[in-house]
Amino acid sequence: MMRKLMVLISLLAGSLLQAQIIEDETTVLDKPNGEALFKLNADVGVYSYDPEEGWFKIRREACITPSDLPDEKYLYPGTVLKDEGGKKIGEVLKEVKIRDKRKLDGYRGDDRIIVVLEGYVFKTRIKDGTVPEDRVNELLAEKNRTVQTAGFQELFDMYDFEQREFDEFTAYALREKHKTAAEEQDFRMIVIFRGETSVFAVITNDHVVTAPKIKDEYDDPPFHILYLYKPPSSQKDLIENTILYTFLSL
């Protein structure tokens, strides 16, 4: 636990975590044990889906020029991938289909394109402690309420969760960084507190979290809600029909 916390603190030295972090320079494959599509540099953030048999499907935004995308659908070997600040984050190794894109208007006609690429990496390529669902699972299993509350606050601070008030609830939402090219992103996870120390519910969007004691569940794929307390109908309605949709980019 302490080692993971120290890893997170070191990552925070430059900026807040908003994604899962690539451990070392990593080749991203077209499928588990498949062929190389592109490579990403060490410490680059990605969006990870839930792992399957040890493999993560990931996505990553990258910035390119219009000349890098001549047919609007594919990037070709040798294309340099950069972040919006112009720093190189990787390179295309094999013809790769883009999953999403949008134009990024530049100064004096220096237009660029934000694209999203997708592929697979083995679980050891994701830096320990940077998958938020793993940390939430640990915290929900924590019996010491003081430790649990402090752990959640550290998580919210590290990942820059959004905070909003809803009647007796406080909702903390994490966005889907790097999943799409859209400027407005849906939530990945919402943790709902009643009061300052009681986790009441956790909402996930196409991800899974677990808890030792669940009082109720709501399942409407891709959304899933775990209730840690039995909710009356008014609270269920607030959570399922207001809080959930507040953090969607409709």
N, C-alpha and C positions, 0 to 999 in steps of 0.2 A: 504494500500500500504506500509506504513512504517513498519507495523508489519511483513509483508512478507519479507521485505528487512532485518529486524533484524534477522529473522529466518535463512535466507540464510547466513548472515554474521556469525552467530554462528556455522552453519554447516561447514563453511570454515575454522574454527579455526585449524582443523587438516589436511585437504586436500581439493582439488578441488572437486566440485560436478561433477559427470559424470553419474548420474543415478537418478531415483526417490527414495525417502527415506521412509522406513517403519517407521511409527510413534511410535509404541510400539511393544512389542513382539506380533506377529500376526500369526494366523493360516491361511494357504493358502488352499483353497477349490478346489475340482475337477470341480465345476461349480458354478454359482451364487446360494447361499443358499444351496450348496451341502455338501458333506462329506469332512472331513479334510484329506489333503494329507501330508503336512509337515508344520513345523512352522519355522519362521524366527525371529531372535532377533531384538530388537529395533535398529534403525539407520542403518540398512542394506540397501544397494542400490539394486534396481531392475530395470528391463526394463519394462515400462508400455505401453500397447497399448491404443488407444483412449477408453474412458469409454463408456459403454453401460448400460443405465438404472441404473446408480449409481455404477456399478461394473467395476473394472479394471482387464483385463487379464494381468498377469505379467510373466516375466521370470527372472531366476537368475542362474548365474554360481555358481558352488560349486566344491570343491576339495575333492576327495575321494581316497581310495586305490583300487588296482585291486580286492582284496578280497571282497570289498563292492559291486562288480558288477559281480556276478558269471555267470549270463546268458547273459550279455552284453546289456540287454534292460531295466531292472527294478532295482530300489532300494527298500529295504525292511525296515519295521518298526525298529526303533532303530539306523539306520545309521546316524552317525554324519556328518553334513555338515560343511566344513571349507572353508575359503578363501585361496588364494595361500600362504599367510604368515603363515598359520597354525592356525589362530584364528577361533574358533567355531562361525558360523553364524546361525545355526539352526539344525533341526533334522527331520528325516522322521517319519511320524506317520502312514502311510498306504502305501501299495505297490504302487509305483509311477513309471510311464514310463518316461525314460529320452528322451529328445527331440534332444539332440546333444551331442557329446563327442569328446575328443581328448586326446592323451597321453601327459603327461607332464613329460619329462625325469628328473630324480632326481640324486642327488649326490650319488655315490657308489651303484647304483642299486635301490635307494629309489624312484621307479617310482610311479607316481600318475596319476590320471585321472581327467580331467576337464569335468564336465557334466553340462547340462542345464536342469532345471526343470521348469514346467509351471503350473500355477493355477490361481485362482481368489481371489481377496480381495475387500471388499467394499471400496468406495472412501474415507471414513474417516480414513482408515488405511494408506493412503499416506500422508506424511507430506506436509502441506501447502507451496506453493511457490516452490516446487521441480519438477513440471511438466512443461517443457520448453514451450510447446505450449500455455499453459495458460498465461504465461508471455508475449509471443510474441503477442497474441491477445490483451492484455492490451496496449502494446507499439504501435501496429499499429493503435489503436484507439486514441492514444495521439496526440492532436493537436499542442502542443508546441514542435517545432522541436528540441530545445536544450534539453528539458527533455527527448524526445524520443531517441535522439542520446546517451545521457548519460546512459539511461536505457539499451539500447542494448549493450553498452560497458561493463556495469556491468554484463550482462547476459553472454557475450562472455568470460569474465574473470572467472566468477564463474564456468562455465561448461567446461572451457578449449577448446573452439572452435578452430579448425584449421583455419589459415588465409592464403589465396593465392591470388595473383594478376592476373587478366585477362584483358588486355587492359585497358579500362577505369573503370573496375569493381574491387571491392574487395569482395571476397567470404569468408564467415565464416561458417564452417561446424561442426556439432555435430555428433559424431559417435553413433552407436547402442550398447552401453555398456550392456552386459549381455544377449543379444538376441540370440547369437550363441556362440559356442565354438571356432569358427575360430579366429585365431590370427589377421587377417585383417578383419575389420568390415566395413560394408556399412554405409553411412550417414543416420541419422535420419532426419536432417533438414539442409538446407543451406540458410543463409540470405545474400543477395547480395546488396551491397552498390554501388552507383555511386557517386564518390566524397566521402567526409568525413561525410556528414550529410544527404544524401538522400537514403532511403531504396528503391531500385528499384524493387526487386522481392524476394519472399520467395519460396523455393522448399521444399516439404515434401515427405517423403518416408513412406507410409502407415499410415500417420497421417493427421490431419486436422487443419488448422489455418484459421482465418477469418480476414477481414479488411473492414472498412466502405466504402471505395471507391476503387474499382478494375477496372483497365483499360483493362485488358485482362487476360485470363486464359489458362492453358495448362493441359490436363488431359490424362494421360497414365498410368493407375493403375499398380503398387502402387504409381506412382509418380504424384504429382500435383504441379503446379506452379501458384502463384498469382503474377500478374504484377501490381505494384502501378503506373506505367507510361506506356503509349502506346509505345511498343518497335518496332523499325523498323526491317525489316527482318534480317539484319545482326546481331543485338543484340539478337533476338530470337534464331537464329542459334547458336550463341556463348553459350547462356545459356542452351538451350535444348540439344545440341549435343556435347558440350565440358565441360562446368562447371558441369553439372549433372553427367556425366560419369567419371569425374576426381575423384570424391569421392566414386566411387563404387569399391569394391574389386573384379575386374574381373579376 
